[in-house]
């Protein structure tokens, strides 16, 4: 019954937009931008991770799930001439995205990271299209 209300209601859209924008601005955007392109023999994944170093990244592919994690700890310090702290701030951030990509040849995955952009090449394993089941429409 909860899904019977139309989502085209302007007041509902305004309310949803307000809360979505408010909480994403207030709490920070907890995601990074990812593009996934499917080609005949592979997937190409591009993730924008500005401000991160290669050592901040952890990329895994396990049980048909691609996981991209990025985390960092930053310290900002202001000291006087004697080395005493006037201000010291610490922050940490951690981001994680997961995608289900079935039929990947795990031994041939290629990854590179340059200028804050992670590029992944995930070749499809041969013969995986045969696993698809054709559904006859009556």
Secondary structure, DSSP 8 states (H G I E B T S, - for coil): -GGGS-TT-HHHHHHHHHHHHHHHHHH------EEEEE-SSEEEEEEE-TT--GGGEEEEEETTEEEEEEEEEEEEEEE-TTS-EEEEEEEEEEEEEEEE--SB-GGG-EEEEETTEEEEEEEB-TTGGGG-------
